[in-house]
Amino acid sequence: MKNKLCELAYESIQIYLRKALGKESGQVGMIIALQSFGEYLNSHPHIHAITADGLFIDNGLFYVMPKISIKWLESIFGTKVTAMLIREGKLEKELVRKRLKWRHSGFNIDHGQPVKIKDTVGLERLAQYIIRNPFSEQKMIYQKEQQQVIYHGKYNQRIKRNFEVFTAGKFIAAITQHIPEKGMQLVRYYGWYSNKSRGLRAKRAEKKVSELSRENIINVSDYNPPRVPNRQWQALIQKIWEVDPLECPSCGGLMKIISFIEKAEVIEKILGCSEEKASQENTITTRGSPQDDNNDLSYEPFYDDQPYYQSE
């Protein structure tokens, strides 16, 4: 019966939105939570729902619901529930004919304020509300001597007060009647939010990605990127030795690669000129490592396969 009540609520709002928007193929997104209790733990079966304010279309568009009266939705839902109760043998047709003459149909739909897309706090508060517990400890006052429980709530027009008094036994009976049956699903997802719809959309997206991948396939399994020295090596050497390895000793500018020399005779000629120039200088000021007291020059190995600094 409870499952059918949720399904009728989903069908009713789907009909209502489709007629209002003129989109017979549109799909509503709906989350429904079952509630069996009233303000003072009385039996009051009803449903709470978070519903998208419009219809989803398969092409990815969303049509926003216009501002119209929800009285039509109330009428659709009431008619569907009444017909279901007659089919189930829970309601006599004669009583239905009498109910049609009532000023109030017995059905009521409360339409709350819309929650904006980016209002995550408001959406979380709404989600917590629709699955709240039947009772709250903060509303309970237990009087041990009288062996009774005073339960506070909102002002009730029927009982003309904002509290109810229970004996200890009746209070336990009131709260235990709202314990759901084992395995009962209290929250259900319908339409665009259902597991089936989400699964179908995921499969379509996966198929689309697969088709695009087949059109542009590049085999990069054998690609071996060149080994590039870590750009931090300059900063590390400067931090330890207090010397910038890329600073030109002559002009103080930043040294950069201007050409690659591979001929042995040219390399030997350059190195010979460098050694001759070094021998003509009186002294060469260098800074040794903390462990080196004789200040000899030391040479650290660099990458053998790429003995140069690659700048961007």
N, C-alpha and C positions, 0 to 999 in steps of 0.2 A: 504493500500500500504506500509506504514512504517513498519507495523508488518511483512509483507511478506519479506521486505528487511532484517530485522533482522534474520528471520528464514532461509533465503537463505544463509546468512553469516555463521550461525551455521552449516547448512548442508554441506556447501562447506569446511569448515575447518575440519569437522568431516571426510569427505571423504579423504581429503588431508592427515590427520594424520594417518588414518587407512591404507591407501595404503603405506605410508612411513614406518610405523612400522610393517606392516603385521599382525595387530590385528583387525579383523573384528568385534569383540565384544567389543572393547575398547570404552570408553566414554570420550569425551572432557569436560573440565570445562571452562565455558565461561560467562563473564559478558559484556553485550552490552549496550552502551548508544547512543541514537539518537542525531545527530547534524544537524541543518538545515542552518547554516550560514558559511560564509567564513571569511577571515581576515578583510574585510572592509564591513561587514554586508550584503554582497550580498547573494543571494540564492545559497547555495552550500550543498545540502543534502548528508550526509555521516554518517558513523557510527564509533564509537570508541569502542574498545573491549580490555578487560583484559582476556587473555587466558592462561590456564595452558600449560606449554611447554612439552606436551606429552599426554598420554592417561591413564585413570583410568580403572582398571579391578575390577570386583565384588569381587575377592578374596583378595582385599586390596593392590595389587601391582600397581605401577605407572611406566610406560615405558616412558623414556625421549626421546624427539624428536631429531633425528640426525640433523646435520648441512647440510641442503640441500637447494636448491634454492626455493624461494616462487613464482616463475613464474608460476608453475603449479597451485598453489592456486589462483593466479590472473586469470588464464584461466578458472578454474572451476567456480569461482564466476561470472565472466563476462558472461559465457555461460548460467548460471542459471538465472541471472537477465534479460538477453536479451530474453530468452524463456518466462519468466513471463510477460514482457512488451508486447510481441506479443499476449499472451493469453488474457491479459487485454485490448487489442485493443489500447495500447498507442504507439505502434511502428509498422511501416510498414515493411513487409518482404524485400521490395526493398531497403530500407534504411539499413537494416541489411546486405544485400549482398554488398552494397557499403562500409559499415563499416569494413567488413572483409578484404578489400583491403587497409585500412588505415595502416600507419606505427605504429600508437599507437591505441590500442583498445578502449581507452576512460575510462578504468578502471585502478585504481592504488591502490596497497596495500603497506602501509608503515609498515615495521617490526622494531619496536624499540628494544632497548637493554633489555635483560632479567633482571628482578629484583630478587635478591637473596632472599632465604627464610627468613633470619633474618634481611633483610633490611626493617624494618617497616617504616622508614622515607621515603624511596624511594617508597614503595608501597602506602603510604598515599598520596604522591605528585602525583603519577600516577592516583590514584582514583579521586583526586580533579580535575585533568586536564580533564578527560573524561566527567565530568559533569559541566564544567565551563560555565559561562554566555556568551551570545552572544556578549556583549560589556563590556568595562571597562571604568570607570570614569577617571582613570589615563591617558587614551589615548585621552581624549576629551579636546578640547580647544574651548570655545564659544566666538565668537567675536560679542559683542552686537551691535556695530555700523553697521557692515555689515550684522548682523542677519544671521550668518552662523556658522557652526561647522566644525572644522578641526579635523579629526580623524587619529591618528598616528597608524602605524603598521609595519609589516615587509616589506622589499623591495619587490615590486611586479614587475615581469618581464613584465606583460602585460601593465600596466599603467606607468612603468618606474619611479616609485617614491615610497616612504614609507609613504604616507599619502593620504587621500581622503578628498575632500571638499564637504560639504552638506549645503543646505539651512536648516533653522530650521524645516520647514515642511517636507522636504524629509528625514531629519535625524530621525524624529519621525516615519515616514512611514517605514523607513528601520529597525528600532528596533522592531516595533510592529508586523511585519510580522513573527517574530520568537517566538511570544508568543504561547505556546502549547495550543491545544484545551483542554477544561475542561475534567478532568478525564483521560487524555492521560498518558500512562506509558512510561516514558523516559528511564528508566533503566530496563533491562530484564536479567534474569538468565537462562542459558541453560545447558543441560547435567548434569554433576556431581554436579554443583552448583544450579540446579533448585530446587524449593520447593518440587516437587514430589520425586526427587531422595533423597533429604535429609530426607524427611518423611519416605521413604521406608527403608533407612539405620537405622533410629532411631527405627522403628518397629522391624527390624531384631535384633538389639542390645538388645531391651527390651525383645524380645522373648527368646534370648539366655540366658540372665540373669535370666529370669523366670524359664527356664528349669534347669539351674544349681542350683537354689534355691530349687526346688522340690527334687533334688537328695540329698541334705544335709540340712535337716530341724532340727533345735534344738530349743526346747521350753524353753525359759529362762524367761517366764513371772513370775514364782514363785521364781526366784532367789533373795535371800536377802543377799547382801554382808555384811561381818562383819564390824562393826563400828571401824574405825582406828583413833586414836587421831591425831590431826594436828601436823605435825612435827615441826611447828613453836613454839609450847608451850615451848620448851626448851630455844629457843632464847628470847622469850618474858619474861620468868621468869628471865633469866640472865640479861636482859636489865633493868628490874624494881628493882630487889632485889640485883643485882650485885653478884649473886651466881649461879654457874652452878649446876642445880639439879642432873645431871648425873656424877658429879665429886666425886670420892671417897674421904671422909674426911681423910682417913688414908694414902693412897699412892698417891692420886692425879690422879689416872688413871680413865678411862671411865668405869662406872658401866654398866653391862649388865645382862640380865636374864640368870641364870644358871639352875634353877629348879623351879617347882611350888609345894608349900606345901599346902596340903588341910586338913591334920589331925589337929583337934583342939588342942590336947594335945601337939603336936610339936610346933604349933604356939604360945601357951601360954608359953611354956618353953623358946622359943626364945625371946619373948617380955619381959619375966621376967628377963632374963639375960641382956637385953638391958637397962631396967629400973634400975637394980642394978648397972650396969656400969656407967650409967649417974649420979646416986646419989653419986658415989665415986669421980666424978670429981668436982673440985672446982667451975669453972664457965663454962658457955657455951656461946660463943660469937655469937650473931645473929644480923641481921639487920631488924629493923621493918619498916613498911610502913611509908610514910611521915605523915600520919594522926595519927600514933600510937606513942605516946611519951614514954610509959612505956616499950617498946621493948619486949612485951610478944610474945610468939610464936603463930602464927595463922596457921590454917590448911584449905586449900581450897579443895572443893569436886572434885573428879575425876570421870570418867565414872564408873557407878556401874556395868554395864554388862561386863567391861573389865578393871579391876583395875591394869593395867600394861602397860608399854611402849613396843610397838611392833616395833622392829628394823628390817631393811631389810638386 
